[in-house]
Amino acid sequence: MATGFFVTGTDTGIGKTTVSCALLHAFAAQGKTVVGMKPIAAGSENGQWMDVEHLLAASNVNVVRQQINPYAFDPPISPHIAAQQTSTEIDLSVIHQSYLELSKQAEIVIVEGVGGFLAPINQHQTGADLAKTLDFPVILVVGMRLGCLNHALLTAQAIRAAGLTLAGWVANCMDPQMLVLTENIATLEQRLDCPLLGVVSFENDMDAQKGAEFLDVARLENFR
């Protein structure tokens, strides 16, 4: 059975895809077979879901696209609303089955969540239920900007309240003008009580392979 990690973030548009792809490249550099999964995608561009495309490109095994992305919706809106508009019910058992199929083909599966950790995915469940269904250690992407301390600590609290393990976190320096960035990172290092896997520097054109250089996946060794 493959090792899996669930990547969540302090918000939507916070860098989950970039970090997920960077993790795939980092594990691949260790000689692992890797595949990314985006169970639920919302927001297409010219008929393509770019998060899914990036995860496919960062994977080093050939898999069926439907396994990577069981649910895809065109409008960039909350998935539970997008699903309602198309009379679709997002079923966690379908997602779990897709993961089981992927786990037969790769040693490491990186699953990217949708939106923030508690984003609704259907009428009764949230991203937390998705993470609990897969039961993976969680990696938290913190978008370093004003307000991130509260968002990060609340998200960490929700992850642990769900009975999941917070395996590590990544500081994504998305605001190049953020004041006291170093002090904010130090505060989260002290309070999150899990390893800092890396600090991803702000670069508009940084690709995931370069981002892998900033991540220390050896700090996840206990979860493999």
Number of C-alpha atoms within 10 A of each C-alpha: 11 17 15 24 25 23 27 32 28 26 21 15 12 20 21 29 26 23 29 32 27 24 30 28 26 24 19 19 12 10 10 15 19 27 29 34 27 28 25 21 25 21 19 16 10 8 8 12 18 16 22 23 13 17 25 21 14 22 22 17 15 12 16 12 13 13 20 23 20 20 20 20 20 18 15 12 14 18 25 20 17 20 21 13 11 10 9 14 13 20 14 18 12 13 22 17 14 19 24 14 14 25 18 10 17 22 19 24 25 24 27 27 26 28 24 23 24 20 19 19 25 20 12 8 16 17 20 22 18 22 24 15 13 19 15 21 21 23 30 27 26 28 26 25 17 14 9 17 20 12 17 23 16 12 22 26 13 15 23 12 11 13 11 17 17 20 21 21 26 25 22 21 21 18 15 12 10 13 11 9 16 9 10 18 20 11 12 20 15 11 13 18 13 17 17 21 22 20 19 24 15 14 12 7 6 12 14 22 18 13 22 24 15 18 20 17 16 11 15 15 7 7 12 10
